[in-house]
Amino acid sequence: MYLLQGTLFSFEEWLKIESKDRLPLFFETLDLRPYVKEMKKSSPQGARGYSREAILRAFLAAPMEE
């Protein structure tokens, strides 16, 4: 499956946004529900009791926090 996503922000715009405001702005523009639905409901690995959407958000946010 291929998805064509338009550019959310230019690099220059992204740098102008304060770091504390970047993640909320990034995630309010994305609809993660279709991807969360496709994630496996159970796995023999990993922690239990965590929201799949929260795990996906953390996975996407990690590179932006470095």
All heavy atoms as TSV, in Angstrom:
chain	resi	resn	atom	element	x	y	z
A	1	MET	N	N	0.845	-1.169	0.000
A	1	MET	CA	C	0.000	0.000	0.000
A	1	MET	C	C	0.895	1.238	0.000
A	1	MET	O	O	1.845	1.327	0.746
A	1	MET	CB	C	-0.881	-0.001	1.253
A	1	MET	CG	C	-1.559	1.303	1.446
A	1	MET	SD	S	-2.545	1.657	2.922
A	1	MET	CE	C	-2.572	0.279	3.919
A	2	TYR	N	N	0.579	2.161	-0.874
A	2	TYR	CA	C	1.313	3.416	-0.956
A	2	TYR	C	C	0.364	4.567	-0.655
A	2	TYR	O	O	-0.741	4.621	-1.167
A	2	TYR	CB	C	1.904	3.610	-2.351
A	2	TYR	CG	C	2.947	2.584	-2.686
A	2	TYR	CD1	C	2.634	1.459	-3.426
A	2	TYR	CD2	C	4.246	2.752	-2.245
A	2	TYR	CE1	C	3.589	0.510	-3.725
A	2	TYR	CE2	C	5.213	1.812	-2.542
A	2	TYR	CZ	C	4.883	0.699	-3.276
A	2	TYR	OH	O	5.828	-0.220	-3.570
A	3	LEU	N	N	0.832	5.467	0.194
A	3	LEU	CA	C	0.050	6.647	0.533
A	3	LEU	C	C	0.810	7.882	0.063
A	3	LEU	O	O	2.013	7.990	0.276
A	3	LEU	CB	C	-0.165	6.745	2.039
A	3	LEU	CG	C	-0.934	5.606	2.683
A	3	LEU	CD1	C	-0.949	5.779	4.178
A	3	LEU	CD2	C	-2.348	5.564	2.154
A	4	LEU	N	N	0.111	8.770	-0.565
A	4	LEU	CA	C	0.720	10.031	-0.966
A	4	LEU	C	C	0.249	11.111	-0.009
A	4	LEU	O	O	-0.924	11.419	0.068
A	4	LEU	CB	C	0.321	10.390	-2.396
A	4	LEU	CG	C	0.796	9.417	-3.469
A	4	LEU	CD1	C	0.266	9.846	-4.829
A	4	LEU	CD2	C	2.307	9.354	-3.495
A	5	GLN	N	N	1.169	11.625	0.754
A	5	GLN	CA	C	0.861	12.637	1.751
A	5	GLN	C	C	1.523	13.933	1.327
A	5	GLN	O	O	2.718	13.947	1.042
A	5	GLN	CB	C	1.395	12.195	3.120
A	5	GLN	CG	C	1.307	13.249	4.194
A	5	GLN	CD	C	-0.123	13.496	4.622
A	5	GLN	OE1	O	-0.888	12.564	4.764
A	5	GLN	NE2	N	-0.481	14.734	4.830
A	6	GLY	N	N	0.749	14.970	1.292
A	6	GLY	CA	C	1.321	16.270	0.998
A	6	GLY	C	C	2.229	16.721	2.127
A	6	GLY	O	O	2.179	16.202	3.233
A	7	THR	N	N	3.072	17.679	1.848
A	7	THR	CA	C	3.981	18.201	2.858
A	7	THR	C	C	3.188	18.916	3.943
A	7	THR	O	O	2.329	19.752	3.647
A	7	THR	CB	C	4.977	19.181	2.213
A	7	THR	OG1	O	5.638	18.510	1.160
A	7	THR	CG2	C	5.983	19.694	3.210
A	8	LEU	N	N	3.466	18.564	5.183
A	8	LEU	CA	C	2.784	19.218	6.301
A	8	LEU	C	C	3.403	20.577	6.598
A	8	LEU	O	O	2.704	21.551	6.829
A	8	LEU	CB	C	2.854	18.333	7.554
A	8	LEU	CG	C	2.193	16.974	7.455
A	8	LEU	CD1	C	2.445	16.174	8.724
A	8	LEU	CD2	C	0.707	17.123	7.215
A	9	PHE	N	N	4.728	20.619	6.614
A	9	PHE	CA	C	5.453	21.842	6.924
A	9	PHE	C	C	6.722	21.865	6.084
A	9	PHE	O	O	7.311	20.827	5.826
A	9	PHE	CB	C	5.900	21.883	8.391
A	9	PHE	CG	C	4.831	21.545	9.374
A	9	PHE	CD1	C	4.748	20.289	9.939
A	9	PHE	CD2	C	3.892	22.492	9.738
A	9	PHE	CE1	C	3.768	19.976	10.851
A	9	PHE	CE2	C	2.904	22.184	10.644
A	9	PHE	CZ	C	2.842	20.933	11.195
A	10	SER	N	N	7.154	23.051	5.732
A	10	SER	CA	C	8.478	23.154	5.123
A	10	SER	C	C	9.496	23.054	6.259
A	10	SER	O	O	9.165	23.239	7.436
A	10	SER	CB	C	8.647	24.482	4.389
A	10	SER	OG	O	8.751	25.552	5.317
A	11	PHE	N	N	10.724	22.766	5.916
A	11	PHE	CA	C	11.762	22.654	6.937
A	11	PHE	C	C	11.925	23.974	7.682
A	11	PHE	O	O	12.083	23.993	8.904
A	11	PHE	CB	C	13.084	22.216	6.297
A	11	PHE	CG	C	14.170	21.979	7.281
A	11	PHE	CD1	C	14.129	20.890	8.135
A	11	PHE	CD2	C	15.246	22.853	7.373
A	11	PHE	CE1	C	15.132	20.672	9.057
A	11	PHE	CE2	C	16.253	22.639	8.290
A	11	PHE	CZ	C	16.203	21.544	9.136
A	12	GLU	N	N	11.861	25.067	6.957
A	12	GLU	CA	C	12.005	26.388	7.581
A	12	GLU	C	C	10.862	26.674	8.553
A	12	GLU	O	O	11.071	27.216	9.636
A	12	GLU	CB	C	12.068	27.489	6.521
A	12	GLU	CG	C	13.329	27.481	5.684
A	12	GLU	CD	C	13.294	26.431	4.577
A	12	GLU	OE1	O	12.189	25.967	4.201
A	12	GLU	OE2	O	14.373	26.055	4.092
A	13	GLU	N	N	9.623	26.302	8.156
A	13	GLU	CA	C	8.471	26.491	9.051
A	13	GLU	C	C	8.633	25.646	10.305
A	13	GLU	O	O	8.324	26.089	11.415
A	13	GLU	CB	C	7.170	26.091	8.354
A	13	GLU	CG	C	6.742	27.024	7.251
A	13	GLU	CD	C	5.547	26.468	6.482
A	13	GLU	OE1	O	5.453	25.240	6.304
A	13	GLU	OE2	O	4.720	27.295	6.069
A	14	TRP	N	N	9.107	24.417	10.125
A	14	TRP	CA	C	9.273	23.506	11.255
A	14	TRP	C	C	10.269	24.069	12.267
A	14	TRP	O	O	10.069	23.973	13.473
A	14	TRP	CB	C	9.735	22.138	10.734
A	14	TRP	CG	C	9.817	21.083	11.769
A	14	TRP	CD1	C	10.937	20.542	12.312
A	14	TRP	CD2	C	8.723	20.415	12.415
A	14	TRP	NE1	N	10.614	19.593	13.233
A	14	TRP	CE2	C	9.264	19.492	13.317
A	14	TRP	CE3	C	7.346	20.525	12.302
A	14	TRP	CZ2	C	8.475	18.677	14.114
A	14	TRP	CZ3	C	6.554	19.700	13.086
A	14	TRP	CH2	C	7.114	18.800	13.984
A	15	LEU	N	N	11.335	24.677	11.776
A	15	LEU	CA	C	12.338	25.244	12.679
A	15	LEU	C	C	11.821	26.468	13.424
A	15	LEU	O	O	12.281	26.762	14.527
A	15	LEU	CB	C	13.609	25.600	11.903
A	15	LEU	CG	C	14.402	24.413	11.370
A	15	LEU	CD1	C	15.582	24.909	10.554
A	15	LEU	CD2	C	14.868	23.515	12.492
A	16	LYS	N	N	10.873	27.184	12.840
A	16	LYS	CA	C	10.315	28.375	13.486
A	16	LYS	C	C	9.359	28.028	14.619
A	16	LYS	O	O	9.131	28.841	15.506
A	16	LYS	CB	C	9.591	29.247	12.459
A	16	LYS	CG	C	10.522	29.925	11.476
A	16	LYS	CD	C	9.730	30.731	10.471
A	16	LYS	CE	C	10.634	31.277	9.380
A	16	LYS	NZ	N	9.871	31.978	8.349
A	17	ILE	N	N	8.808	26.838	14.586
A	17	ILE	CA	C	7.854	26.425	15.618
A	17	ILE	C	C	8.631	26.056	16.874
A	17	ILE	O	O	9.628	25.343	16.812
A	17	ILE	CB	C	7.021	25.213	15.139
A	17	ILE	CG1	C	6.265	25.562	13.869
A	17	ILE	CG2	C	6.076	24.738	16.234
A	17	ILE	CD1	C	5.615	24.366	13.190
A	18	GLU	N	N	8.175	26.539	18.014
A	18	GLU	CA	C	8.846	26.206	19.271
A	18	GLU	C	C	8.804	24.707	19.493
A	18	GLU	O	O	7.823	24.037	19.172
A	18	GLU	CB	C	8.173	26.912	20.441
A	18	GLU	CG	C	8.449	28.395	20.490
A	18	GLU	CD	C	7.984	29.001	21.791
A	18	GLU	OE1	O	8.210	28.386	22.853
A	18	GLU	OE2	O	7.390	30.072	21.737
A	19	SER	N	N	9.861	24.166	20.077
A	19	SER	CA	C	9.979	22.714	20.223
A	19	SER	C	C	8.836	22.114	21.044
A	19	SER	O	O	8.386	21.011	20.753
A	19	SER	CB	C	11.318	22.337	20.834
A	19	SER	OG	O	11.458	22.886	22.110
A	20	LYS	N	N	8.324	22.823	22.039
A	20	LYS	CA	C	7.230	22.281	22.858
A	20	LYS	C	C	5.908	22.210	22.089
A	20	LYS	O	O	5.014	21.460	22.453
A	20	LYS	CB	C	7.055	23.093	24.142
A	20	LYS	CG	C	6.566	24.510	23.932
A	20	LYS	CD	C	6.401	25.234	25.254
A	20	LYS	CE	C	6.014	26.667	25.061
A	20	LYS	NZ	N	4.681	26.866	24.577
A	21	ASP	N	N	5.800	22.969	21.002
A	21	ASP	CA	C	4.572	22.987	20.206
A	21	ASP	C	C	4.620	22.062	18.993
A	21	ASP	O	O	3.610	21.870	18.329
A	21	ASP	CB	C	4.287	24.413	19.727
A	21	ASP	CG	C	4.043	25.374	20.875
A	21	ASP	OD1	O	3.530	24.928	21.917
A	21	ASP	OD2	O	4.380	26.561	20.723
A	22	ARG	N	N	5.778	21.501	18.702
A	22	ARG	CA	C	5.932	20.706	17.484
A	22	ARG	C	C	5.114	19.419	17.501
A	22	ARG	O	O	4.410	19.113	16.543
A	22	ARG	CB	C	7.398	20.371	17.245
A	22	ARG	CG	C	8.195	21.547	16.775
A	22	ARG	CD	C	9.618	21.164	16.519
A	22	ARG	NE	N	10.387	22.366	16.203
A	22	ARG	CZ	C	11.684	22.419	16.184
A	22	ARG	NH1	N	12.384	21.334	16.458
A	22	ARG	NH2	N	12.293	23.531	15.900
A	23	LEU	N	N	5.241	18.642	18.565
A	23	LEU	CA	C	4.550	17.348	18.588
A	23	LEU	C	C	3.035	17.492	18.552
A	23	LEU	O	O	2.376	16.802	17.764
A	23	LEU	CB	C	4.994	16.518	19.790
A	23	LEU	CG	C	6.390	15.924	19.675
A	23	LEU	CD1	C	6.756	15.166	20.939
A	23	LEU	CD2	C	6.511	15.035	18.472
A	24	PRO	N	N	2.430	18.364	19.375
A	24	PRO	CA	C	0.971	18.505	19.265
A	24	PRO	C	C	0.529	18.941	17.869
A	24	PRO	O	O	-0.457	18.427	17.332
A	24	PRO	CB	C	0.626	19.566	20.311
A	24	PRO	CG	C	1.735	19.512	21.293
A	24	PRO	CD	C	2.957	19.142	20.499
A	25	LEU	N	N	1.266	19.852	17.261
A	25	LEU	CA	C	0.933	20.317	15.917
A	25	LEU	C	C	1.085	19.186	14.901
A	25	LEU	O	O	0.234	19.008	14.025
A	25	LEU	CB	C	1.834	21.494	15.546
A	25	LEU	CG	C	1.534	22.212	14.247
A	25	LEU	CD1	C	0.111	22.764	14.250
A	25	LEU	CD2	C	2.526	23.345	14.044
A	26	PHE	N	N	2.137	18.407	15.037
A	26	PHE	CA	C	2.380	17.277	14.143
A	26	PHE	C	C	1.251	16.249	14.243
A	26	PHE	O	O	0.707	15.808	13.242
A	26	PHE	CB	C	3.731	16.632	14.498
A	26	PHE	CG	C	4.063	15.411	13.704
A	26	PHE	CD1	C	4.451	15.512	12.383
A	26	PHE	CD2	C	3.994	14.163	14.288
A	26	PHE	CE1	C	4.779	14.380	11.649
A	26	PHE	CE2	C	4.319	13.029	13.562
A	26	PHE	CZ	C	4.702	13.143	12.244
A	27	PHE	N	N	0.867	15.881	15.469
A	27	PHE	CA	C	-0.123	14.824	15.634
A	27	PHE	C	C	-1.552	15.286	15.368
A	27	PHE	O	O	-2.404	14.463	15.038
A	27	PHE	CB	C	-0.014	14.192	17.021
A	27	PHE	CG	C	1.171	13.279	17.132
A	27	PHE	CD1	C	2.181	13.534	18.021
A	27	PHE	CD2	C	1.282	12.174	16.321
A	27	PHE	CE1	C	3.278	12.702	18.117
A	27	PHE	CE2	C	2.369	11.328	16.392
A	27	PHE	CZ	C	3.374	11.594	17.294
A	28	GLU	N	N	-1.829	16.572	15.475
A	28	GLU	CA	C	-3.195	17.017	15.166
A	28	GLU	C	C	-3.458	17.011	13.663
A	28	GLU	O	O	-4.608	16.994	13.239
A	28	GLU	CB	C	-3.494	18.380	15.785
A	28	GLU	CG	C	-2.900	19.561	15.074
A	28	GLU	CD	C	-3.202	20.869	15.773
A	28	GLU	OE1	O	-3.450	20.874	16.987
A	28	GLU	OE2	O	-3.175	21.899	15.095
A	29	THR	N	N	-2.407	16.977	12.873
A	29	THR	CA	C	-2.588	16.937	11.420
A	29	THR	C	C	-2.678	15.514	10.879
A	29	THR	O	O	-3.040	15.320	9.723
A	29	THR	CB	C	-1.433	17.661	10.698
A	29	THR	OG1	O	-0.213	17.038	11.038
A	29	THR	CG2	C	-1.399	19.122	11.053
A	30	LEU	N	N	-2.342	14.523	11.698
A	30	LEU	CA	C	-2.351	13.127	11.248
A	30	LEU	C	C	-3.538	12.372	11.839
A	30	LEU	O	O	-3.857	12.532	13.002
A	30	LEU	CB	C	-1.071	12.412	11.692
A	30	LEU	CG	C	0.231	12.919	11.117
A	30	LEU	CD1	C	1.390	12.147	11.724
A	30	LEU	CD2	C	0.252	12.773	9.617
A	31	ASP	N	N	-4.128	11.519	11.030
A	31	ASP	CA	C	-5.166	10.620	11.516
A	31	ASP	C	C	-4.544	9.228	11.603
A	31	ASP	O	O	-4.332	8.567	10.580
A	31	ASP	CB	C	-6.370	10.611	10.570
A	31	ASP	CG	C	-7.486	9.713	11.052
A	31	ASP	OD1	O	-7.458	9.296	12.236
A	31	ASP	OD2	O	-8.395	9.433	10.256
A	32	LEU	N	N	-4.211	8.808	12.803
A	32	LEU	CA	C	-3.524	7.534	12.995
A	32	LEU	C	C	-4.484	6.357	13.141
A	32	LEU	O	O	-4.035	5.212	13.194
A	32	LEU	CB	C	-2.629	7.614	14.233
A	32	LEU	CG	C	-1.499	8.634	14.162
A	32	LEU	CD1	C	-0.745	8.678	15.480
A	32	LEU	CD2	C	-0.562	8.340	13.019
A	33	ARG	N	N	-5.777	6.618	13.190
A	33	ARG	CA	C	-6.741	5.531	13.412
A	33	ARG	C	C	-6.641	4.391	12.400
A	33	ARG	O	O	-6.668	3.226	12.812
A	33	ARG	CB	C	-8.165	6.083	13.458
A	33	ARG	CG	C	-8.426	6.890	14.715
A	33	ARG	CD	C	-9.794	7.478	14.701
A	33	ARG	NE	N	-9.815	8.480	13.613
A	33	ARG	CZ	C	-10.842	9.225	13.295
A	33	ARG	NH1	N	-11.978	9.087	13.934
A	33	ARG	NH2	N	-10.771	10.119	12.333
A	34	PRO	N	N	-6.508	4.659	11.105
A	34	PRO	CA	C	-6.399	3.535	10.166
A	34	PRO	C	C	-5.171	2.656	10.435
A	34	PRO	O	O	-5.220	1.451	10.268
A	34	PRO	CB	C	-6.292	4.195	8.795
A	34	PRO	CG	C	-6.769	5.581	8.975
A	34	PRO	CD	C	-6.543	5.941	10.400
A	35	TYR	N	N	-4.087	3.263	10.871
A	35	TYR	CA	C	-2.863	2.515	11.133
A	35	TYR	C	C	-2.966	1.735	12.439
A	35	TYR	O	O	-2.487	0.613	12.534
A	35	TYR	CB	C	-1.656	3.456	11.160
A	35	TYR	CG	C	-1.564	4.270	9.903
A	35	TYR	CD1	C	-1.953	5.605	9.885
A	35	TYR	CD2	C	-1.149	3.691	8.715
A	35	TYR	CE1	C	-1.898	6.347	8.715
A	35	TYR	CE2	C	-1.089	4.424	7.542
A	35	TYR	CZ	C	-1.468	5.750	7.554
A	35	TYR	OH	O	-1.416	6.470	6.392
A	36	VAL	N	N	-3.586	2.344	13.427
A	36	VAL	CA	C	-3.776	1.668	14.710
A	36	VAL	C	C	-4.648	0.440	14.517
A	36	VAL	O	O	-4.397	-0.620	15.095
A	36	VAL	CB	C	-4.387	2.638	15.754
A	36	VAL	CG1	C	-4.799	1.904	17.011
A	36	VAL	CG2	C	-3.396	3.743	16.079
A	37	LYS	N	N	-5.662	0.567	13.670
A	37	LYS	CA	C	-6.562	-0.550	13.405
A	37	LYS	C	C	-5.827	-1.722	12.768
A	37	LYS	O	O	-6.160	-2.876	13.007
A	37	LYS	CB	C	-7.699	-0.091	12.489
A	37	LYS	CG	C	-9.052	-0.461	12.985
A	37	LYS	CD	C	-10.179	0.240	12.289
A	37	LYS	CE	C	-10.270	0.001	10.819
A	37	LYS	NZ	N	-11.510	0.499	10.228
A	38	GLU	N	N	-4.818	-1.430	11.959
A	38	GLU	CA	C	-4.073	-2.467	11.262
A	38	GLU	C	C	-3.016	-3.140	12.131
A	38	GLU	O	O	-2.496	-4.189	11.770
A	38	GLU	CB	C	-3.403	-1.894	10.009
A	38	GLU	CG	C	-4.374	-1.465	8.946
A	38	GLU	CD	C	-5.199	-2.617	8.404
A	38	GLU	OE1	O	-4.661	-3.717	8.208
A	38	GLU	OE2	O	-6.408	-2.408	8.177
A	39	MET	N	N	-2.685	-2.531	13.252
A	39	MET	CA	C	-1.670	-3.109	14.129
A	39	MET	C	C	-2.220	-4.370	14.788
A	39	MET	O	O	-3.408	-4.448	15.092
A	39	MET	CB	C	-1.239	-2.101	15.192
A	39	MET	CG	C	-0.499	-0.914	14.619
A	39	MET	SD	S	-0.193	0.381	15.816
A	39	MET	CE	C	1.013	-0.378	16.864
A	40	LYS	N	N	-1.361	-5.320	15.032
A	40	LYS	CA	C	-1.779	-6.558	15.682
A	40	LYS	C	C	-2.323	-6.259	17.072
A	40	LYS	O	O	-1.778	-5.440	17.803
A	40	LYS	CB	C	-0.607	-7.521	15.801
A	40	LYS	CG	C	-0.187	-8.126	14.503
A	40	LYS	CD	C	0.915	-9.134	14.744
A	40	LYS	CE	C	1.337	-9.784	13.453
A	40	LYS	NZ	N	2.395	-10.762	13.671
A	41	LYS	N	N	-3.381	-6.961	17.425
A	41	LYS	CA	C	-3.984	-6.742	18.742
A	41	LYS	C	C	-3.204	-7.435	19.839
A	41	LYS	O	O	-3.202	-7.003	20.975
A	41	LYS	CB	C	-5.430	-7.207	18.738
A	41	LYS	CG	C	-6.302	-6.334	17.884
A	41	LYS	CD	C	-7.742	-6.708	18.007
A	41	LYS	CE	C	-8.568	-5.774	17.133
A	41	LYS	NZ	N	-9.955	-5.974	17.270
A	42	SER	N	N	-2.569	-8.531	19.530
A	42	SER	CA	C	-1.803	-9.220	20.559
A	42	SER	C	C	-0.494	-9.703	19.975
A	42	SER	O	O	-0.393	-10.027	18.802
A	42	SER	CB	C	-2.597	-10.403	21.102
A	42	SER	OG	O	-2.833	-11.341	20.071
A	43	SER	N	N	0.493	-9.708	20.808
A	43	SER	CA	C	1.813	-10.140	20.410
A	43	SER	C	C	2.476	-10.792	21.610
A	43	SER	O	O	2.265	-10.362	22.742
A	43	SER	CB	C	2.631	-8.926	19.951
A	43	SER	OG	O	3.969	-9.296	19.750
A	44	PRO	N	N	3.272	-11.801	21.386
A	44	PRO	CA	C	3.950	-12.424	22.523
A	44	PRO	C	C	5.055	-11.547	23.100
A	44	PRO	O	O	5.563	-11.819	24.170
A	44	PRO	CB	C	4.530	-13.712	21.926
A	44	PRO	CG	C	4.655	-13.434	20.469
A	44	PRO	CD	C	3.544	-12.475	20.141
A	45	GLN	N	N	5.399	-10.459	22.402
A	45	GLN	CA	C	6.463	-9.581	22.867
A	45	GLN	C	C	5.900	-8.221	23.249
A	45	GLN	O	O	4.840	-7.839	22.807
A	45	GLN	CB	C	7.508	-9.390	21.768
A	45	GLN	CG	C	8.152	-10.686	21.338
A	45	GLN	CD	C	9.045	-10.492	20.136
A	45	GLN	OE1	O	8.842	-9.576	19.360
A	45	GLN	NE2	N	10.027	-11.362	19.998
A	46	GLY	N	N	6.635	-7.512	24.062
A	46	GLY	CA	C	6.265	-6.147	24.407
A	46	GLY	C	C	5.394	-6.053	25.646
A	46	GLY	O	O	4.869	-7.041	26.144
A	47	ALA	N	N	5.282	-4.850	26.132
A	47	ALA	CA	C	4.499	-4.594	27.340
A	47	ALA	C	C	3.012	-4.652	27.039
A	47	ALA	O	O	2.566	-4.294	25.961
A	47	ALA	CB	C	4.862	-3.230	27.905
A	48	ARG	N	N	2.257	-5.113	27.977
A	48	ARG	CA	C	0.805	-5.182	27.826
A	48	ARG	C	C	0.159	-3.997	28.549
A	48	ARG	O	O	0.729	-3.426	29.458
A	48	ARG	CB	C	0.277	-6.484	28.401
A	48	ARG	CG	C	0.861	-7.697	27.724
A	48	ARG	CD	C	0.121	-8.974	28.114
A	48	ARG	NE	N	0.825	-10.164	27.678
A	48	ARG	CZ	C	0.865	-10.618	26.434
A	48	ARG	NH1	N	0.245	-9.958	25.489
A	48	ARG	NH2	N	1.531	-11.701	26.122
A	49	GLY	N	N	-1.023	-3.646	28.105
A	49	GLY	CA	C	-1.759	-2.591	28.790
A	49	GLY	C	C	-1.539	-1.201	28.242
A	49	GLY	O	O	-2.030	-0.239	28.809
A	50	TYR	N	N	-0.793	-1.076	27.165
A	50	TYR	CA	C	-0.559	0.236	26.581
A	50	TYR	C	C	-1.405	0.402	25.324
A	50	TYR	O	O	-1.587	-0.528	24.554
A	50	TYR	CB	C	0.920	0.426	26.217
A	50	TYR	CG	C	1.794	0.582	27.424
A	50	TYR	CD1	C	2.436	-0.517	27.981
A	50	TYR	CD2	C	1.965	1.819	28.020
A	50	TYR	CE1	C	3.235	-0.377	29.096
A	50	TYR	CE2	C	2.756	1.972	29.141
A	50	TYR	CZ	C	3.394	0.868	29.673
A	50	TYR	OH	O	4.179	1.015	30.779
A	51	SER	N	N	-1.899	1.583	25.122
A	51	SER	CA	C	-2.680	1.906	23.940
A	51	SER	C	C	-1.808	1.764	22.696
A	51	SER	O	O	-0.675	2.244	22.654
A	51	SER	CB	C	-3.192	3.345	24.054
A	51	SER	OG	O	-3.532	3.868	22.806
A	52	ARG	N	N	-2.346	1.116	21.672
A	52	ARG	CA	C	-1.591	0.974	20.418
A	52	ARG	C	C	-1.337	2.335	19.789
A	52	ARG	O	O	-0.292	2.565	19.193
A	52	ARG	CB	C	-2.345	0.063	19.457
A	52	ARG	CG	C	-2.377	-1.367	19.922
A	52	ARG	CD	C	-2.993	-2.257	18.881
A	52	ARG	NE	N	-4.290	-1.773	18.446
A	52	ARG	CZ	C	-5.441	-2.386	18.667
A	52	ARG	NH1	N	-5.460	-3.512	19.296
A	52	ARG	NH2	N	-6.568	-1.872	18.242
A	53	GLU	N	N	-2.296	3.249	19.929
A	53	GLU	CA	C	-2.086	4.592	19.369
A	53	GLU	C	C	-0.962	5.312	20.104
A	53	GLU	O	O	-0.141	5.986	19.490
A	53	GLU	CB	C	-3.360	5.423	19.422
A	53	GLU	CG	C	-3.188	6.761	18.742
A	53	GLU	CD	C	-4.471	7.550	18.586
A	53	GLU	OE1	O	-5.553	7.037	18.905
A	53	GLU	OE2	O	-4.381	8.701	18.122
A	54	ALA	N	N	-0.889	5.159	21.422
A	54	ALA	CA	C	0.187	5.795	22.189
A	54	ALA	C	C	1.545	5.229	21.795
A	54	ALA	O	O	2.533	5.966	21.689
A	54	ALA	CB	C	-0.062	5.600	23.682
A	55	ILE	N	N	1.607	3.925	21.564
A	55	ILE	CA	C	2.861	3.301	21.142
A	55	ILE	C	C	3.274	3.826	19.768
A	55	ILE	O	O	4.443	4.154	19.533
A	55	ILE	CB	C	2.724	1.769	21.139
A	55	ILE	CG1	C	2.547	1.271	22.573
A	55	ILE	CG2	C	3.923	1.113	20.484
A	55	ILE	CD1	C	2.142	-0.179	22.672
A	56	LEU	N	N	2.320	3.936	18.855
A	56	LEU	CA	C	2.613	4.455	17.520
A	56	LEU	C	C	3.064	5.910	17.592
A	56	LEU	O	O	4.027	6.311	16.920
A	56	LEU	CB	C	1.377	4.324	16.621
A	56	LEU	CG	C	1.536	4.780	15.179
A	56	LEU	CD1	C	2.673	4.036	14.487
A	56	LEU	CD2	C	0.233	4.572	14.422
A	57	ARG	N	N	2.408	6.713	18.418
A	57	ARG	CA	C	2.808	8.115	18.584
A	57	ARG	C	C	4.236	8.213	19.124
A	57	ARG	O	O	5.026	9.036	18.665
A	57	ARG	CB	C	1.860	8.854	19.517
A	57	ARG	CG	C	0.541	9.190	18.881
A	57	ARG	CD	C	-0.391	9.821	19.911
A	57	ARG	NE	N	-1.612	10.213	19.306
A	57	ARG	CZ	C	-1.966	11.489	19.072
A	57	ARG	NH1	N	-1.174	12.463	19.445
A	57	ARG	NH2	N	-3.087	11.769	18.482
A	58	ALA	N	N	4.557	7.371	20.105
A	58	ALA	CA	C	5.909	7.384	20.669
A	58	ALA	C	C	6.946	6.992	19.618
A	58	ALA	O	O	8.018	7.591	19.538
A	58	ALA	CB	C	5.991	6.438	21.867
A	59	PHE	N	N	6.604	6.008	18.810
A	59	PHE	CA	C	7.496	5.562	17.744
A	59	PHE	C	C	7.748	6.672	16.737
A	59	PHE	O	O	8.862	6.882	16.276
A	59	PHE	CB	C	6.890	4.331	17.063
A	59	PHE	CG	C	7.736	3.750	15.982
A	59	PHE	CD1	C	8.887	3.045	16.271
A	59	PHE	CD2	C	7.370	3.908	14.649
A	59	PHE	CE1	C	9.661	2.507	15.262
A	59	PHE	CE2	C	8.145	3.364	13.634
A	59	PHE	CZ	C	9.299	2.673	13.947
A	60	LEU	N	N	6.716	7.424	16.396
A	60	LEU	CA	C	6.857	8.524	15.439
A	60	LEU	C	C	7.542	9.745	16.050
A	60	LEU	O	O	8.239	10.491	15.360
A	60	LEU	CB	C	5.488	8.924	14.888
A	60	LEU	CG	C	4.776	7.878	14.035
A	60	LEU	CD1	C	3.356	8.313	13.730
A	60	LEU	CD2	C	5.549	7.632	12.750
A	61	ALA	N	N	7.334	9.976	17.341
A	61	ALA	CA	C	7.873	11.163	17.990
A	61	ALA	C	C	9.358	11.022	18.338
A	61	ALA	O	O	10.067	12.027	18.417
A	61	ALA	CB	C	7.080	11.461	19.264
A	62	ALA	N	N	9.818	9.806	18.529
A	62	ALA	CA	C	11.201	9.590	18.974
A	62	ALA	C	C	12.247	10.297	18.095
A	62	ALA	O	O	13.130	10.971	18.634
A	62	ALA	CB	C	11.486	8.104	19.083
A	63	PRO	N	N	12.183	10.178	16.771
A	63	PRO	CA	C	13.200	10.860	15.960
A	63	PRO	C	C	13.142	12.393	16.078
A	63	PRO	O	O	14.152	13.064	15.906
A	63	PRO	CB	C	12.874	10.448	14.522
A	63	PRO	CG	C	12.057	9.213	14.649
A	63	PRO	CD	C	11.326	9.340	15.952
A	64	MET	N	N	11.987	12.933	16.404
A	64	MET	CA	C	11.862	14.394	16.514
A	64	MET	C	C	12.409	14.913	17.837
A	64	MET	O	O	12.696	16.091	17.975
A	64	MET	CB	C	10.396	14.811	16.377
A	64	MET	CG	C	9.878	14.625	14.985
A	64	MET	SD	S	8.223	15.271	14.825
A	64	MET	CE	C	7.275	13.799	15.077
A	65	GLU	N	N	12.548	14.033	18.814
A	65	GLU	CA	C	13.014	14.450	20.133
A	65	GLU	C	C	14.525	14.360	20.286
A	65	GLU	O	O	15.057	14.777	21.276
A	65	GLU	CB	C	12.343	13.583	21.202
A	65	GLU	CG	C	10.859	13.862	21.342
A	65	GLU	CD	C	10.563	15.248	21.857
A	65	GLU	OE1	O	11.226	15.678	22.817
A	65	GLU	OE2	O	9.683	15.914	21.288
A	66	GLU	N	N	15.203	13.807	19.318
A	66	GLU	CA	C	16.651	13.651	19.419
A	66	GLU	C	C	17.371	14.949	19.249
A	66	GLU	O	O	17.048	15.849	18.633
A	66	GLU	CB	C	17.163	12.630	18.412
A	66	GLU	CG	C	16.678	11.251	18.730
A	66	GLU	CD	C	17.164	10.223	17.725
A	66	GLU	OE1	O	17.682	10.595	16.660
A	66	GLU	OE2	O	17.029	9.040	18.022
